[in-house]
Amino acid sequence: MSLSIPRAADHPVFSSRDFLNLLEAHELTGSWGWTFATDAQVWSPGLFRLLGLEPGIDQPSYTAFRALVHPEDRLGLETAAQVRQDGILRDRTLRVIRPDGSLRILSCRGEVYHDPDGRPRAAAGVVLDVTDRERLAAVQAQERRRRRALFQQTQSWTHASLYAQAQRMGSQELLSLTGVTQEEFRHDCTLVVAPDDRARTRDHVRAMMQAGRPFVTDKLLLLADGGQGRFRFAYAPVRDGRNTILTWATMASRTGGPMAAPMDAVMQRGLQSGIGGRHLCAARALLDWSMQDLAAASGLSLSSIRRLEDDDESLTTRTRCTAVAALRAAGIGFTLTDGNAIAVYRK
């Protein structure tokens, strides 16, 4: 007996089966079943697509699946005999090399069903494609290692954080350097600064943030080992399309240290809010570009370039970012100096 569910014209019912079919159509998931007595195995269309195989041409089998598993992962994967006879089927994440040579990372979850006497009789499971998630995790881990190596070797780091009291957060580098806890920093961010320098630092940073422009300041930090160190901090506001400040990006390095932290994408984005018409004009001069050349390189209109160089505040942040991106692509660099000025140079 089937159950019919009424549908409102503006609120269509989307069943779990529809959702599963949608996921399978986008090669995100697949399912399978295996009856041991007959060795009959069934794969959903989505599983065929995940594995790069063709229904009707390639026959579903555990042996065929196992052959596609990366050799390093296959060593720990259960054999067909272990699944059928011993009922062993562990959840795992593994790599699969498809017939076209592409590699996917799959999360496999399954269950073995037993007869009343305990003998395995069937198995079923679902497979999820987690390639993007795993690659993102690998990239994030690599970035953490990069930041840690940079900090250990140069005592330089970058960070982005809201500076509202309830959401203020210190970077792990700053906290480990000073020995201040995250809770202590959230309560009073000046605890990382030497007592004699706290009032000046607090007032200067607060005033510059209220101005909403990129700036540079020195801080005398209290170090966890009991010493002190002077560090150079560059701040830049990161804004959305409505020119509202979302967060502040910071770049810090020990004054007189071996090198400064490289300016990451968040810091570059924040710095752009301080790039004005005179900087664009200077950048064009370094490239020997006319306004028309910049318009062509950026895809903006000539009138937009003129308005940018006239510091027309009615233009969107996106328009300025587009022009700056074109200049950077042509070899122009922008950096913040100790006097809170933006320097323009050719790489």
Summary of the structure (lengths in Angstrom):
residues: 347
radius of gyration: 29.3
end to end distance: 73.2
largest distance: 85.2
contacts: 950
relative contact order: 0.07
helix: 41%
strand: 26%
